[in-house]
Amino acid sequence: MCQSTLTVPAGHGKTFRVNKGQFITVIDAEGQQAADFVAVNADDLNEKLSPVHTRQHLRSLFFKPGDALWSSENRPMLRIVADTIGIHDANVPACDRTRYSIDFGVEGHRNCVDNLLEGMNAHGVTYFSLPEPFNLFQNGPVTADGRMEVTDPNSKAGDHIVFEALCDLICAVSSCPQDIIPGNGLQVTPIEIKIGNGYDEEVRHVVNA
């Protein structure tokens, strides 16, 4: 099976291309690490992966194996094939410089927006066209009174989610650099990505959460 592996260093980002029909496995290498994931249509940068449209089509804030993740043009872009954790977030925007500057009084902190743009800029994606992320492994429960929370992920080392690309894509993943408040167990760690024409037998365990 033809497969490539990428490592997203702790607190940084990686951009990569995926062809239609290939599988993307995003792995929490050490556990409790959120991974912001974005994608655009490789043939039309105006069409991007959209949490808003996905929530509309699924009629849910959450997603599970068998579900599609939808684009801004109301087309399925990815299909979820397998998931060992079943807890992810599609509501919280990517952290940026102002988040750290205004909320925490920290200047120059690494952040997911910059991490994603570092590679996406080369493909023509700008700050204003960057998609909102799917926050893989991020634990963002909605409380009984309708409030959103962000707490440390439940994921353990090796937990992963597998997607099938439904069109040619340019994707980016950020290992979220948040180390000030809960969200990554206060310890930022790497994310592993496998891209191939199939996916490993050991990742076929599916959580229907």
N, C-alpha and C positions, 0 to 999 in steps of 0.2 A: 504494500500500500504506500503510495507516494505521499509523504507528509513532511511539513516543515514546522519547526518549533521556534517561537520567539519568546524572549524574556523581557517583560516590562519591569525595569528596575524600580525599586521602592521609591514612591513619590514622583515618578516620571511618567512619560507616555511613549507609545509606539503607534505608528501608522502603517497599514498594510493593505494590500489588494487581495480580493477574493473573487474567484470566478463562480458563475452560476453553477449550482450543483455541488460545490465543495462544502465541506463541513468546518465549522469554527468551534473549537473547544476552548473555553476560557476557564482557567484553573486558579483557584486560590491556593497558592503554593504553600503558605505557612499557616493559613487560617486567620479569620477575623479581619479580612482586608477587602474594602469596597473597591470596585473597578467600574469607573464610568465608561460606558460603551456608546459610540456614535457611529453612524454610517451614512454614506450618500451613494446614489446611483452613479457608477463609474462613467456612464454615458450621458448623464444629465445631472449636473451638480445641483440643479434647482429642486430635484426630488431627493428628499432626505428622510431618514428613519424618524418617526414621529411618535413619542409617547402619547400625545393628545389624540391623534387619530387611532392609535392602538387601543386606548381606553374606550374610545367611542365604539369601535368595532367589537371589542370583547365585552363591552358593558361591565367592565370590572377595572379595579385599580391594580389588579395583580394578573400574572400570566403563568402558564403551566405548559408542560409538554403537550404537543399537538396544536397549540395556539400559534398563530402567525403574529409577527410584529409588522405593523403597517407603516406605509410611507405617507408623506404630506400630499401625495397624489391619490390617496385611497387605494393603494395597491399593496399586497403582501410582499415584503422584502426579505424576511427571514422566517423560518419555521423552527420552533423549539423541538428538538428531537429527544433530548434527555436532560435531566436535572437532578443532582444528588442532594440539593439543599432545599430548593423550593421557596426560598425567601429572598426576594429582590425588591427594588423600588423603581417606580416609574413616575414619581411625583416631584422629587426634590431637584432643583437646578444644579448644575455644576458649580462648585466653589470657584470664586475668582479673586482677583487682587483686592477688590473693595471689601469682600467678605472678611478677609483677614485684617485689613486696615481699619475698617469702621467698627466691626464687631469685636475684634480682639486687640486692636492697637499694634498690630505687627505689620511692618512694611517689608515688601520683597519676598513674602513667603511663597513657596511653590504652590500651585493651585491647578485644579483640573482643567479650567478653560485654557490656560497657557500650555499645559501638557498636551492637550488635544490639538491645539493650533500649531504647535511646533512642527508637526509632520503634515497636518492637513493643509497648511498654507501653500506648500509646494504643489498641491493638486488644485489650487484655486479656491479653497474654502477660506472664508474670512471670518472675523469675529462676528459679523452680522448675519452670516449664513451658516454658522456652526449649529448643528442640530442640538436640541435638548437631549440629555443622556438617558439611557437606561442604566440605573445604578445597580450593577450586578453584585450580589452578596450583601448589599446594604440592607440593614434592618430598619425599615421605616414604617412602624405600625401606625394605624389610624385608631385613635382612642374612641371610646363610646360617645364622647361629646363632640366628635368630628375633628379633633385636633391631630396634626401630624407630629410624630416624634422621630428622632433619629437616635438609635442606640447602637451598641456594638453588635456586629454581625454574629450570627450563630454558626457560621461556616467554620469547618475545621480544615486542616491541611489536606489538600487533595480534592476537596469539594469542587464541583465544576458544573457548567452548563454547556450544552452542545446545540449549535444552530446549523441549519442548512440554508445556504444562500440561494434565494429565488431569482436573483439577477446578479450581474457583475457589480461588485461593491468596492468602495474605498472605505475602510474602517479605521477607527482609532480607539485605543484603550488607555485610560489613565489609572495608574495605581494611586488612589486618592491620597494626597499628602497630609490630610487632617490629623494633627497630632496634639491638638490643644484641648478638644472636647471629645467625648465618646463618639465613636463612629468607625474606628479601626483598632479598637483595643488599646489606643494611645501608643501604638507601635506600628509604623508604616512598613509594609513588607512587599515583596515582588508578586507579580502576576505572571503566569505562564499561558501562552497561547499556542495551540496546535491547529494547523490548517492542512487539510488533506481531502482526498477523494472519498474517504470513509472515516470512521472513527473507531478508536480502540475498543476491543471487546470489554476491557475492564471498566469502561465508562458507560456501559449500557444500562446500568442501574438507573431507574427512572423514579423520581418522586412526583406524585400527582398531588401537589399542594395547592 
